[in-house]
Amino acid sequence: MSSPMPSHPSPLPTPLAVPVSAPLTRSAVVTTLRAAGCVFAEDEAELLFSTARTADALAAMVERRTRGLPLEHVVGWAEFYGRRIAVDPGVFVPRRRTEFLVGQAVDLGRRAAVRTGRPTVVVDLCCGSGAVGAVLAAALNPVELYAADIEPAAVRCARRNVLAAGGRVHEGDLFDALPTGLRGRIDILVANVPYVPTEEVGLLPPEAREHEPLVALDGGADGLDVLRRVTAAAPQWLAPGGQLLVETSERQAPQAVEAFTRNGLLPRVADSDELYATVVIGTRPSSAPRPS
């Protein structure tokens, strides 16, 4: 990795207004960050020094970080799957665990290209910053890529990342945002849906619950409301043999599998102990009739 930035920095305590009155040496910045609760203060200080163009910009970044803003929002980008992804304030920060979902999608996308003999049609649903779509476009090139999100701020940010990768970004609620011409054509449908149960949102680190959109976190009473909506509609949009990939938690996986099965998708579960990640993958049977 090219920078020391954690994929999602450790949570700060209640944000502190720590004044940056000392000279902006590295040791002073480390001390200020550590006093604000930044566990990776040394790494963060190096990143801030390498990012800030002026002493005033550095002071402003340190002040924003000590107020509890996610590091990615402070510097304007996140490192994800070896790429630098633009991340604007108020936009969901891509997590390192989601790199496991991307790895699964890359493998399946390459197999789809061999099977079909054409560019893989990829959709990044609930795209946030567009990190997943941008990485898939680079890994699967050539690819036909679409991304969508309901949050206007996320759509603006995703356009910076996805358009540069040759894709298109749409604003709207799940499949309502997509061009109707994609029905029955999608080879790889990645939906990084919110899956935190409503009652557990308040237990998230302050960085997430105070600075990321609630719609990107809250998955309803059991965390699976959006997943169920996606799986219900996905068979109409997937090509025969196309696959839906959704990140969830290990304890939610059995219910997610039930939703996939109920909607005619052939499910399997993939896990990564290293990244503490669980992905449910559903395949639309190749023999299924093409939707009208």
Backbone as a ProteinNet text record, in pm:
[ID]
protein_1_A
[PRIMARY]
MSSPMPSHPSPLPTPLAVPVSAPLTRSAVVTTLRAAGCVFAEDEAELLFSTARTADALAAMVERRTRGLPLEHVVGWAEFYGRRIAVDPGVFVPRRRTEFLVGQAVDLGRRAAVRTGRPTVVVDLCCGSGAVGAVLAAALNPVELYAADIEPAAVRCARRNVLAAGGRVHEGDLFDALPTGLRGRIDILVANVPYVPTEEVGLLPPEAREHEPLVALDGGADGLDVLRRVTAAAPQWLAPGGQLLVETSERQAPQAVEAFTRNGLLPRVADSDELYATVVIGTRPSSAPRPS
[TERTIARY]
84	0	87.7	43.1	126.7	122	23.5	14.4	-19.5	6.8	-19	-160.7	-251.2	-385.7	-460.5	-516.5	-601.9	-723.6	-778.5	-893.7	-1015.5	-1029.7	-1134.6	-1078.5	-1027.2	-950.8	-1027.7	-951.4	-1015.3	-1098.2	-1206.6	-1299	-1237.3	-1273	-1235	-1337.5	-1298	-1398.6	-1476.5	-1557.5	-1631.1	-1534.3	-1561.5	-1466.1	-1419.6	-1288.9	-1230.1	-1185.5	-1203.8	-1154.3	-1013.2	-916.3	-778.2	-710.5	-666.2	-605	-468.9	-438.9	-308.3	-226.4	-175.5	-103.7	46.1	91.6	234	278.6	408.2	458.8	419.9	389.5	340.5	454.7	525.8	623.4	550.7	616.2	552.9	521.8	614.8	591.7	474.7	459.4	347.8	215.2	212.7	89.2	54.4	154.8	130.3	72.3	129.4	80.3	-63.8	-95.2	-231.2	-330.3	-293.3	-381.5	-401	-293.3	-305.1	-394.3	-384.2	-468.2	-615.5	-643.7	-781.9	-832.5	-744.9	-788.4	-753.3	-669.9	-631.4	-529.1	-567.7	-480.2	-359.3	-379.9	-271.3	-216	-187.5	-148.9	-25.2	75.9	199	171.6	97.7	66.2	-18.6	-115.7	-203.5	-125.5	-32.4	48.2	128.9	188.5	265.7	177.3	56.2	-35.2	-77.8	-107.3	-147.8	-34.6	88.9	202.3	223	201.4	223.8	111.5	-5.6	-121.3	-133.4	-107.7	-125.7	-23.9	-72	16	79.9	15.4	66.5	52.4	120.4	109.2	-33.2	-101.2	-240.3	-330.4	-306.9	-387.3	-365.1	-241.3	-210.1	-282.7	-276.2	-343.3	-492.9	-553	-696.8	-729.2	-643.7	-666.3	-657.4	-556.6	-540.8	-661.7	-708	-823.6	-947.7	-969.8	-1086.8	-1077	-959.2	-943.1	-968.4	-919.4	-939.5	-1085	-1162.7	-1305.9	-1384.7	-1314.7	-1379	-1412.7	-1376.9	-1407.2	-1324.1	-1380.8	-1301.8	-1178.5	-1070.8	-946.6	-965.1	-1043.2	-1065.1	-1137.7	-1229.3	-1297	-1202	-1109	-1013	-917.8	-863.3	-765	-830.2	-957.2	-1029.5	-1017.7	-962.1	-950.5	-931.6	-956.5	-932.5	-856.2	-768.9	-701.5	-788.1	-821.7	-913.3	-869.1	-840.4	-797.6	-679.2	-588.8	-468.7	-486.6	-606.3	-632.5	-671.4	-646.6	-685.9	-823.4	-920.6	-1059.8	-1097.6	-1148.6	-1194.6	-1312.8	-1309.5	-1418.1	-1449.8	-1569.5	-1611	-1675.5	-1678	-1747.9	-1893.3	-1941.4	-2079.7	-2103.2	-1997.5	-2009.5	-1954.5	-2018.8	-1976.5	-1832.2	-1752.6	-1611.2	-1598	-1536.2	-1521.8	-1438.3	-1487.5	-1419.3	-1324.8	-1221.4	-1125.8	-1192.5	-1289.5	-1352.6	-1421.7	-1464.1	-1533.6	-1438.8	-1308.6	-1213.9	-1234.5	-1285.9	-1313.9	-1426.7	-1531.6	-1641.4	-1587.5	-1500.4	-1444.9	-1364.6	-1285.2	-1206.7	-1294.1	-1405.4	-1499.6	-1559.9	-1595.5	-1657.4	-1559.8	-1433.7	-1332.4	-1320.5	-1312.2	-1299.2	-1420.6	-1539.6	-1661.4	-1676.4	-1634.4	-1642.7	-1552.5	-1435.7	-1343.7	-1400.3	-1462.3	-1524.1	-1640.7	-1714.3	-1827.1	-1778.6	-1667.2	-1613.2	-1572.4	-1515	-1476.7	-1601.4	-1703	-1826.1	-1903.4	-1909.2	-1992.3	-1916.6	-1783.2	-1704.1	-1726.2	-1772.4	-1795.8	-1758.4	-1751.4	-1723.7	-1828.6	-1783.8	-1872.8	-1958.3	-2087.5	-2178.6	-2184.8	-2139.6	-2126.6	-2212	-2282.4	-2356.9	-2313.3	-2278.3	-2242.5	-2360.4	-2445.9	-2566.9	-2535.3	-2601.1	-2566.3	-2417.4	-2375.7	-2234.1	-2154.5	-2219.7	-2143	-2044.1	-1917.4	-1813.3	-1786	-1840.7	-1811.8	-1684.2	-1633.5	-1506.3	-1510.5	-1617.4	-1626.8	-1630.7	-1714.5	-1724.8	-1595	-1526.1	-1400.3	-1295.5	-1288.2	-1191.3	-1226.9	-1355.6	-1396.9	-1370.4	-1391.7	-1365	-1218.7	-1129.9	-986.7	-946.5	-1005.4	-965.8	-1025.3	-1143.8	-1214.9	-1209.8	-1137.2	-1130.1	-1104.8	-1191.1	-1302.8	-1427.5	-1505	-1623.2	-1728.7	-1854.8	-1965.1	-2015.7	-1988.1	-2008	-2114.3	-2200.8	-2301.8	-2296.7	-2322.1	-2327.9	-2448	-2502	-2620.3	-2624.1	-2680	-2699.8	-2815.1	-2879	-2992.1	-2947.1	-2823.9	-2773.3	-2708.9	-2757.2	-2697.6	-2548.2	-2505.5	-2363.3	-2280.5	-2332.6	-2262.1	-2253.6	-2361.9	-2362.7	-2258.2	-2251.1	-2150	-2009.4	-1985.1	-1852.9	-1824.4	-1922.6	-1903.5	-1871.1	-1930.2	-1900.8	-1753.3	-1688.9	-1545.9	-1465.3	-1510.1	-1435.7	-1477.7	-1608.2	-1659.9	-1648.8	-1675.9	-1663.3	-1519.6	-1425.1	-1283.7	-1249.6	-1329.7	-1308.1	-1390.5	-1458.7	-1537	-1678.5	-1725.2	-1860.8	-1959.2	-2082	-2189	-2250.7	-2293.4	-2350.2	-2491.1	-2583.4	-2723.4	-2771	-2863.7	-2918.6	-3060.7	-3088	-3222.5	-3222.6	-3341.2	-3361.2	-3340.8	-3227.9	-3193.7	-3212.8	-3290.6	-3302.1	-3378.5	-3455.6	-3526.6	-3429.7	-3306.1	-3206.6	-3147.1	-3158.8	-3087	-3164.3	-3093.6	-3159.6	-3236.5	-3357	-3438.3	-3374.9	-3288.5	-3221.9	-3125.8	-3098.7	-3010.7	-3084.3	-3217	-3293.1	-3251	-3215.8	-3177.1	-3038.1	-2957.2	-2824.8	-2708.1	-2733.8	-2625.2	-2555.3	-2423.9	-2344.7	-2303.3	-2259.3	-2213.4	-2285.5	-2368.4	-2443.5	-2391.2	-2319.3	-2263.1	-2347.9	-2401.4	-2486.2	-2432.6	-2355.7	-2301.4	-2405.8	-2513	-2629.7	-2599.3	-2672.6	-2660	-2713.3	-2642.1	-2690.2	-2676.9	-2663.6	-2662.1	-2807.1	-2849.1	-2983.8	-3005.1	-3125.5	-3154.2	-3111.7	-3141.3	-3110	-2959.6	-2878.1	-2734	-2658.5	-2728.7	-2662.5	-2597	-2664.4	-2609.2	-2483.4	-2451.8	-2331.4	-2211.9	-2233.9	-2124.2	-2027.2	-1902.8	-1808	-1862.7	-1830.7	-1879.3	-1846.7	-1731	-1692.3	-1797.7	-1855	-1956.2	-2091.3	-2140.1	-2278.1	-2296.9	-2188	-2201.1	-2161.7	-2086.4	-2032.1	-2062.1	-2129.8	-2169.2	-2322.1	-2378.9	-2525.6	-2592.1	-2699.9	-2772.2	-2822.2	-2861.3	-2915.4	-2811.4	-2682.3	-2576.3	-2542.7	-2603.9	-2571.8	-2689.9	-2808.4	-2925.9	-2996	-2993.1	-3056.1	-3192.7	-3253.4	-3385.7	-3378	-3492.7	-3502.9	-3400.2	-3383	-3284.5	-3164.2	-3157	-3043.8	-3055.3	-3165.9	-3175.8	-3285.1	-3342.3	-3450.9	-3407.8	-3295.4	-3251.2	-3205.6	-3139.3	-3096.7	-3217.2	-3326.6	-3445.3	-3501.4	-3501.7	-3550.9	-3463.7	-3333.6	-3241.5	-3260.3	-3267.2	-3280.1	-3414.3	-3518.4	-3649.3	-3650	-3577.4	-3578	-3463.8	-3356.3	-3235.7	-3258.9	-3340.9	-3356.5	-3408.6	-3482.5	-3532.7	-3421.9	-3314.2	-3207.1	-3083.7	-3064.4	-2947.4	-2963.5	-2853.3	-2851.1	-2855.1	-2900.2	-2890.1	-2745.3	-2727.7	-2592.9	-2530.1	-2598.2	-2547.3	-2550.5	-2469.4	-2453.8	-2468	-2535.9	-2554	-2462.6	-2387.2	-2299	-2337.6	-2361.2	-2401.9	-2318.5	-2265.1	-2193.1	-2292.3	-2269.8	-2354.8	-2269.1	-2330.2	-2255	-2268.8	-2179.6	-2183.8	-2315.6	-2365.3	-2489.4	-2612.2	-2604.5	-2717.3	-2718.5	-2607.4	-2594.3	-2705.1	-2745.6	-2852	-2983	-3021.1	-3142.8	-3125.4	-3005.2	-2978.6	-2989.6	-2937.1	-2945.6	-3091.6	-3174.3	-3316.8	-3380.1	-3343.3	-3398.6	-3354.6	-3229.3	-3179.9	-3258.3	-3270.3	-3338.4	-3484.6	-3549.2	-3691.7	-3716	-3617.9	-3633.1	-3568.7	-3538.7	-3494.7	-3347.1	-3266.6	-3121.8	-3056.5	-2953.1	-2880.4	-2768.7	-2780.5	-2687.8	-2567.8	-2462.8	-2351.3	-2291.1	-2222.3	-2164.7	-2012.7	-1946.7	-1800.7	-1759	-1655.6	-1609.8	-1460.4	-1419.3	-1277.6	-1253	-1177.1	-1142.7	-1048.7	-960.1	-862.2	-930.3	-1030.4	-1097.5	-1227.6	-1261.9	-1386.9	-1503.3	-1509.1	-1606.4	-1686.4	-1815.2	-1904.9	-1978.4	-1977.9	-2044.8	-2136.8	-2262	-2355.7	-2361.8	-2344.3	-2341.5	-2457.1	-2539.2	-2652.3	-2644.9	-2666.5	-2659.1	-2798.2	-2828	-2952.2	-2931.5	-3012.9	-2993.1	-2989.9	-2899	-2886.4	-3008.6	-3084.6	-3203.2	-3327.3	-3310.2	-3426.6	-3467.8	-3597.8	-3642.4	-3597.2	-3564.9	-3522.1	-3641.5	-3626.1	-3739.5	-3779.1	-3909.6	-3961.4	-3945.2
-118.9	0	124.1	224.6	341	440	425.7	520	445.7	508.3	440.8	453.9	511	537	408.1	390	272.9	278.2	158.7	157.9	222.9	209.7	283.7	306.2	426	448.3	411.9	379.4	340.3	454	419.1	522.1	617.9	746.6	846.5	847.8	892.6	916.6	1041.4	1090.3	1213.8	1317.7	1378.1	1467.8	1577.9	1601.2	1704.6	1821	1940.2	2058.5	2083.8	2016.4	2028.3	2138.1	2246.1	2355.6	2316	2362.1	2335.8	2462.8	2482.6	2606.1	2587.6	2462.1	2435.9	2441.3	2463.1	2459.3	2327.5	2333.7	2215.2	2123.5	2076.2	1971.1	1837.7	1736.1	1604.9	1561.9	1585.7	1543	1618.7	1747.1	1824.6	1772.9	1741.2	1690.1	1553	1467.2	1335.8	1351.8	1442.7	1465.9	1514.2	1605	1658.9	1549.9	1469.5	1362.3	1257.9	1225	1124.3	1174.9	1303.5	1361.1	1356.6	1358.1	1351	1208.9	1110.3	971.1	892.9	946.2	875.5	767.5	643.6	531.6	525.4	555.6	550	690.6	762.5	903.5	923.7	837.4	855	839.5	733.8	710.8	824.9	869.5	976.5	1106.3	1135.2	1256.9	1254.3	1139.4	1128.7	1154.3	1098.7	1116.2	1262.5	1327.6	1468.4	1555.2	1530.5	1607.8	1585.6	1462.9	1435.3	1489.1	1513.6	1559.7	1710.8	1775.7	1921.4	1995.5	2094.2	2171.4	2290.1	2337.4	2452.6	2427.7	2511.9	2500.1	2527.8	2623.1	2652.6	2533.7	2469	2352.5	2239.8	2222.1	2119.5	2148.4	2272.9	2309.6	2283.2	2314.8	2293	2143.8	2062.1	1917.7	1859.5	1902.8	1852.4	1891.7	2013.6	2059.8	1979.1	1949.3	1871.7	1728.7	1672.8	1536.8	1530.3	1629	1627.3	1653	1705.7	1722.5	1595	1492.5	1363.5	1325.6	1408.1	1370.7	1249.2	1158.3	1045.4	1095	1025	1065.3	1076.9	984.8	987.5	1115.1	1163.4	1288.8	1407.4	1397.3	1506.2	1519	1407.1	1413	1404.8	1359.1	1357	1229.6	1125	999.6	883	763.7	640	544	465.3	359.5	234.5	181.7	68.4	-23.8	-146.5	-248.6	-197.6	-125.3	-76.3	48	106.8	227.4	342.4	464.5	582.8	627	624.9	656.7	789.7	883.4	1010.4	986.8	1048.3	1036.5	1175.5	1224.1	1357.7	1354.2	1468.4	1474.5	1429.8	1354.3	1308.5	1184.4	1126.6	1006.5	886.5	772.8	649.5	616.2	584.7	552.1	403.1	364.6	221.7	150.8	37	-41.1	-142.6	-175.4	-273.9	-410.1	-443.8	-575.7	-593.3	-482.6	-490.8	-530.7	-524	-572.1	-721.7	-793.7	-936	-952	-873.3	-875.4	-843.9	-744.2	-705.5	-820.4	-886.9	-999.2	-1109.6	-1138	-1237.6	-1192.7	-1064.7	-1012.1	-1011.7	-981.6	-983.7	-1123.8	-1222.7	-1360.9	-1402.4	-1371.9	-1409.1	-1329.3	-1203.4	-1121.4	-1173.3	-1219.2	-1275.1	-1404.1	-1483.8	-1606.8	-1575	-1469.7	-1429.8	-1387.1	-1314.5	-1269.2	-1387.3	-1488.3	-1609.3	-1680.2	-1687.9	-1759.9	-1691.3	-1557.7	-1484.1	-1435	-1419.4	-1369.5	-1222.9	-1146	-1001.7	-928.7	-793.9	-720.4	-751.5	-767.5	-799.4	-678.2	-701	-594.4	-595.6	-486.1	-476.7	-362.4	-386.1	-279.8	-274	-154.6	-126.9	-53.6	-129.4	-73.9	-30.4	76.7	135.7	169.8	242.3	254.8	345	435.2	526.9	606.1	598.9	671.5	613	496.5	430.2	348.2	323.2	252	113.6	38.4	-98.5	-97.8	-12.3	-5.9	34.9	134.3	181	70.6	-5.6	-115.2	-225.2	-259.3	-364.1	-323.5	-195.5	-148.7	-167.3	-137.7	-151.9	-298.4	-382.5	-523.3	-604.1	-564.1	-642.6	-581.5	-475.4	-405.1	-501.8	-498.1	-405.9	-446.9	-346.2	-370.5	-266	-303.7	-208.9	-184.6	-65	-39.1	66.7	35.9	130.5	130.7	247.3	259.4	344.2	322.7	398	411.6	524.3	547.1	645	640.1	728.4	862.7	869.8	990.4	1082.4	1207.5	1299.7	1323	1334	1356.2	1237	1116.9	997.1	992.7	1029.6	1028.5	1125.8	1244.5	1342.1	1287.4	1224.7	1168.5	1050.7	962.6	845	884.6	993.4	1036.1	1069.6	1118.4	1147.6	1019.3	913.1	787.1	696.8	689.7	593.8	646	774.7	828.5	818.3	838.2	826.6	684.2	587.8	447.5	405.4	502.3	472.7	427.3	440.7	398.2	512.9	481.7	580.8	570.2	683.5	687	744.7	679.4	721.7	743.5	837.7	868	815.1	743.2	691.7	576	522.1	415.5	279.2	217	84.1	73	-24.9	-51.1	58.1	140.3	250.6	347.6	348.7	441.9	394.1	265.6	208	222.3	230.1	229	98.5	106.5	-14.4	-112.8	-63.6	-151.4	-250.2	-233.7	-328	-453.1	-451.6	-567.8	-694.5	-797.3	-924.3	-926.4	-819.9	-811.8	-812.3	-798.3	-777.6	-909.6	-911.3	-1030.1	-1031.6	-916.9	-905.4	-787.1	-817.7	-715.7	-714	-608.3	-593.5	-491.6	-532.2	-442.6	-438.6	-335	-319.9	-249.5	-322.4	-265.2	-236	-141.5	-122.5	-245.8	-292.2	-411.6	-402.8	-281.4	-263.3	-255.2	-341.3	-329.4	-191.3	-137.4	-1.1	21.8	-72.8	-55.1	-56.3	-101	-107.2	9.2	94	207.8	297.2	315.8	399.8	344.4	216.6	154.8	169	223.2	240.9	347.5	344.5	449.8	587.1	690.8	825.9	868.5	826.1	864.1	821.6	703.3	653	718.1	710.8	754	905.1	982.3	1127.5	1188.6	1116.4	1177.5	1100.9	986.3	912.5	909.2	901.9	907	785.9	811	703.5	599.6	644.1	552.3	449.4	480.7	386.9	289.6	308.1	226.4	143	204.3	145.5	47.7	-81.2	-183.4	-227.5	-150.7	-187.2	-272.3	-323.9	-392.1	-503.5	-588	-696	-674.1	-557.4	-524.4	-574.9	-641	-706.3	-648.5	-534.3	-477.2	-449.7	-382.3	-346.9	-470.8	-562.1	-687.5	-760.6	-765.9	-835.4	-767	-635.5	-562.4	-590	-594.1	-620.3	-761.4	-860.4	-998.4	-1023.5	-950.7	-969.8	-924.9	-817.8	-762.5	-812.9	-861.1	-896.6	-995.1	-1100.3	-1194.9	-1132.1	-1022.3	-954.8	-880.4	-849.1	-766.9	-848.7	-963.1	-1045.3	-1117.6	-1130.4	-1216.4	-1361.7	-1454.7	-1596.3	-1629.1	-1687.5	-1715.1	-1597.4	-1481.2	-1363.9	-1382.2	-1302.3	-1324.7	-1195.8	-1209.6	-1102	-1128.5	-1025.8	-1037.5	-930.6	-973.8	-882.3	-909.7	-804.5	-817.5	-816	-902.2	-905.5	-950.5	-973.8	-1025.7	-1177	-1240.6	-1387.2	-1433.7	-1363.2	-1408.1	-1382.8	-1288.7	-1261.6	-1350.3	-1417.9	-1494	-1597.1	-1676.4	-1774.6	-1711.6	-1597.5	-1529.5	-1472.8	-1424	-1372.7	-1484.6	-1601.5	-1717.1	-1752.9	-1746.8	-1774.8	-1677.6	-1548.8	-1448.7	-1476.3	-1514.1	-1546.6	-1665	-1769.8	-1891.2	-1864	-1787.1	-1755.5	-1684.7	-1611.7	-1535.5	-1603.4	-1731.6	-1809.4	-1801.2	-1746.3	-1740.3	-1858	-1913.5	-2025.2	-1968	-1979.8	-1908.6	-1990.9	-1919.5	-1976.6	-1864.6	-1901.5	-1804.4	-1814.1	-1699.8	-1693.6	-1610	-1656.2	-1588.4	-1561.1	-1454.2	-1424.5	-1401.1	-1490.9	-1471.7	-1352.2	-1334.4	-1225.9	-1088.5	-1069.4	-939.9	-935.4	-1045.2	-1055.4	-1014.7	-1079.3	-1043	-1164.6	-1140	-1244.3	-1190.8	-1268.7	-1230.4	-1343.9	-1309.1	-1406.6	-1383.9	-1490.5	-1484.3	-1567.3	-1506.2	-1576.4	-1576.3	-1691.3	-1704.9	-1723.6	-1647.2	-1671.1	-1792	-1894.6	-2014.5	-1980.7	-2045.2	-2018.1	-2059.2	-2154	-2203.4	-2117.1	-2015.6	-1931.3	-1850.5	-1831.7	-1753.1	-1608.4	-1548.5	-1408.2	-1318.9	-1222.8	-1135.3	-1050	-1021.1	-940.6	-792.7
0	0	0	-69.2	-88.7	25	116.8	226.9	353.7	469.9	596.4	645.1	564.6	614	639.7	761	784.5	694.4	658.8	569	632.7	764.8	836.3	974.2	1004.2	1124.3	1249.6	1353.9	1478	1534.1	1606	1650.6	1749.8	1734.7	1832.7	1944.7	2063.1	2165.7	2131.8	2225	2200.5	2147.6	2027.4	1964.3	2059.3	2056.7	2140.2	2054.4	2104.4	2035.2	2084.1	2022.4	2066.2	1986.4	2049.3	1975.2	1922.6	1803.4	1744.4	1761.8	1884.1	1913.2	1902.1	1916.2	1906.4	1761.2	1736	1598.7	1533.7	1404.6	1335.5	1293.4	1394.1	1369.1	1372.3	1323.2	1326.1	1469	1559.6	1696.9	1758.7	1724.7	1778.2	1724.3	1596.3	1536	1594.5	1611.8	1672.1	1811.7	1889.3	2024.9	2024	1932.1	1922.1	1881.8	1784.1	1739.3	1847.9	1916.9	2022.5	2135.8	2167	2271.6	2232.7	2103.2	2055.2	2044.7	2072.9	2072.9	1949.1	1861.8	1738.8	1771.8	1756.8	1792	1699.5	1572.7	1474.3	1449.3	1557	1545.9	1459.3	1473.9	1395.6	1246.1	1210.5	1069	1013.8	1092.8	1045.5	1026.8	1118	1104.8	975.8	945.1	820.8	700	704	592	577.7	689.1	683.3	630	674.6	624.4	474.9	429.4	286.6	198.9	259.4	183.2	180.4	294.4	304.6	218.1	143.4	56	127.6	233.5	307.5	457.2	536.3	681.5	727.2	663.7	699.9	669.1	554.3	518.7	618.3	661.4	760	891.4	937.3	1061.9	1053.1	937	919.4	921.8	858.5	857.8	997.9	1073	1208.8	1292.8	1277.2	1353.7	1320	1191.5	1150.9	1203.8	1201.9	1251.6	1402.3	1477	1621	1658.9	1565.7	1589.8	1560.9	1514.5	1496.9	1354.7	1256.4	1118.9	1078.2	999.3	949.3	873.9	889.6	824	672.6	616.1	470.7	427.6	508.8	477	490.3	582.8	603.8	484.6	439.1	330	192.4	187.2	61.3	-18.8	40	-33.9	62.6	10.6	85.4	-3.3	56.6	-18.7	-11.7	-128.5	-135.7	-247.4	-212.6	-308.6	-392.8	-325.1	-391.2	-475.5	-471.5	-550.4	-458.4	-504.5	-429	-478.6	-387.8	-419.8	-355.3	-433.9	-379.2	-286.4	-169	-71.1	-17.6	-47.6	-5.6	132.8	202.2	330.7	316.4	415	412.8	330.1	274.2	190.5	267	251.4	316.7	279.4	380.6	359.2	328.9	217	186.8	293.4	339.4	442.3	380.3	455.8	406	389.5	476.2	464.8	329.7	268.4	140.2	27.4	52.6	-47.7	-75	23.6	1.7	-100	-87.1	-184.6	-324.4	-332.5	-462.7	-522.8	-440.5	-491.7	-548.1	-479.6	-530	-663.3	-671.1	-793.2	-910.4	-882.8	-989.7	-1048.2	-961.9	-1008.5	-1091.7	-1042.3	-1114.7	-1243.8	-1241.7	-1362	-1472.7	-1435.4	-1536	-1594.9	-1510.3	-1560.9	-1653.8	-1619.9	-1705.2	-1842.2	-1846.5	-1975.3	-2062.3	-2000.8	-2075.9	-2125.1	-2040.2	-2074.7	-2186.9	-2184.1	-2279.1	-2401.3	-2387.6	-2499.7	-2529	-2430.5	-2448.8	-2320	-2322.9	-2199	-2091.9	-1969.9	-1858.9	-1823	-1804.9	-1763.3	-1610.8	-1549.9	-1404.9	-1352.7	-1242	-1174.5	-1028.9	-984.1	-845.1	-782.2	-710.8	-650.4	-507.4	-460.6	-329.6	-331.9	-434.3	-468.1	-375.1	-300.3	-217.1	-300.5	-265.9	-339.4	-477.2	-505.8	-633.5	-629.2	-507.9	-494.3	-557.8	-529.9	-581.4	-734.5	-791.5	-936.2	-1002.7	-945.6	-1003.6	-1004	-895.6	-889.3	-988.4	-997.5	-1091.1	-1235.5	-1266.3	-1402.9	-1439.1	-1343.9	-1370.5	-1382.3	-1298	-1295.1	-1409.9	-1458.2	-1558.6	-1698.1	-1715	-1843	-1959.4	-2065.6	-2087.9	-2010.6	-1969.1	-1889.1	-1922.8	-1908.5	-1921.9	-1779.4	-1726.4	-1584.4	-1558.3	-1461.2	-1413.3	-1260.3	-1201.5	-1055.6	-1019.5	-898.7	-857.5	-706.2	-661.5	-519	-501.7	-385.3	-358.6	-301.6	-249.6	-185.9	-288.4	-304.7	-401.6	-379.3	-253.1	-226	-272.2	-250.3	-295.3	-447.1	-514.2	-660.8	-716	-656.1	-702.1	-682.9	-569.1	-542.4	-635.1	-652.3	-737.4	-880.7	-925.9	-1063	-1081.3	-977.2	-986.3	-1005	-938.8	-944.5	-1059.8	-1084.7	-1182.8	-1325.6	-1346.5	-1481.8	-1529.7	-1438.6	-1476.2	-1517.9	-1470	-1504.8	-1626.5	-1687.8	-1807.3	-1780.7	-1655.7	-1622	-1618.4	-1580.8	-1569.1	-1430.8	-1374.9	-1240.7	-1247.2	-1175.8	-1176.7	-1033.2	-1015.8	-883.9	-872.8	-764.7	-743	-646.5	-621.6	-524.5	-588.6	-557.8	-607.9	-759.2	-805.6	-949	-1023	-950.1	-1015.8	-1081.5	-1033.6	-1087.8	-1219.6	-1250.1	-1363.7	-1494.7	-1606.5	-1737.1	-1756.8	-1807.2	-1823.8	-1920.9	-2008.4	-2103.8	-2040.1	-1909.2	-1840.1	-1792.7	-1797.5	-1751.3	-1825.7	-1749.6	-1809	-1869	-1844.7	-1907.9	-1809.6	-1680	-1584.6	-1551.2	-1570.1	-1537.3	-1390.4	-1340.6	-1202.4	-1138.3	-1039	-966.2	-822.8	-789.5	-654.9	-579.7	-464.7	-385.7	-243	-212.4	-77.7	8	37.3	104.3	251.2	313.1	458.2	530.1	634.3	703.1	855.3	908.3	1052.9	1102.1	1196.3	1251.2	1313.4	1298.9	1344.2	1488.7	1576.3	1717.7	1745.7	1649.5	1670.1	1606	1532.8	1468.8	1574	1687.1	1793.1	1855.6	1831.1	1885.1	1791.8	1672.5	1577.3	1627.7	1580	1616.5	1578	1655.3	1622.6	1480.4	1429.3	1293.5	1192.5	1213.3	1120	1144.5	1266.6	1292.1	1283.5	1299.9	1295.6	1161.6	1079.9	959	830.6	840.7	721.7	714.8	594.6	582.4	647.2	720.1	788	689.1	570.2	470.2	426.2	446.5	409.7	521.9	638.1	754.1	803.3	808.9	873	778.6	816.3	733.9	782.3	873.5	923.3	1049	1092.9	1222.1	1239.5	1138.5	1150	1059	997.6	911.4	769.3	735.1	604.5	514.4	552.5	472	328.5	310.5	175.2	100.7	169.5	104.9	47.4	122.8	72.6	-51.6	-52.5	-169.9	-291.9	-271.2	-383.2	-436.5	-347.5	-394.3	-462	-420.4	-482.3	-627.5	-658.1	-794	-880.4	-818.9	-893.9	-1008.9	-991.4	-1102.2	-1230.3	-1219.9	-1339.8	-1413.8	-1341.5	-1398.1	-1436.2	-1372.7	-1403.1	-1536	-1606.6	-1724.3	-1679	-1763.5	-1727	-1689.2	-1572.8	-1523	-1450.6	-1450	-1381.2	-1230.4	-1160.3	-1016.6	-936.2	-822.6	-725.3	-606.7	-566.2	-450	-348.4	-224.4	-117.9	6.5	65.2	191.2	306.7	405.2	523.8	640.7	755.4	869.1	874.8	946.9	957.5	1017.9	1120.2	1185.3	1099.1	1004.5	916.9	793.3	766.5	642.2	620.9	723.6	698.8	651.6	709.2	664.7	524.4	494.8	360.5	257.4	291.4	200.5	174.9	278.4	260.9	162.3	172	80.5	-62.5	-82.1	-216.2	-273.1	-192.8	-238.9	-271.9	-186	-205.6	-337.5	-385.1	-509	-629.4	-615.9	-731.7	-762.7	-671.1	-691.3	-620.1	-681.1	-622.7	-535.6	-401.2	-313.4	-267.2	-234.2	-158.6	-74.3	31.1	123.6	118.3	107.6	111.2	231.9	302.5	423.5	416.7	484.2	502.2	650.1	713.2	853.6	869.4	772.5	780.5	782.9	695.5	686.1	764.5	831.3	906.3	816	700.1	597.3	554.2	526.8	477.4	355.6	248.5	124.8	82	50.9	-4.8	-155.1	-230.8	-376.9	-430.8	-513.7	-572.7	-723.6	-784.5	-930.2	-988.4	-1092.4	-1165.5	-1257.3	-1243.6	-1325.9	-1474.7	-1544.7	-1688.7	-1766.4	-1713.1	-1783.4	-1757.8	-1669	-1637.1	-1759.1	-1780.8	-1894	-1883.9	-1994.5	-1994.9	-1965.9	-1869.8	-1836.4	-1953.2	-1962.5	-2072.4	-2041.6
[MASK]
++++++++++++++++++++++++++++++++++++++++++++++++++++++++++++++++++++++++++++++++++++++++++++++++++++++++++++++++++++++++++++++++++++++++++++++++++++++++++++++++++++++++++++++++++++++++++++++++++++++++++++++++++++++++++++++++++++++++++++++++++++++++++++++++++++++++++++++++++++++++++++++++++++

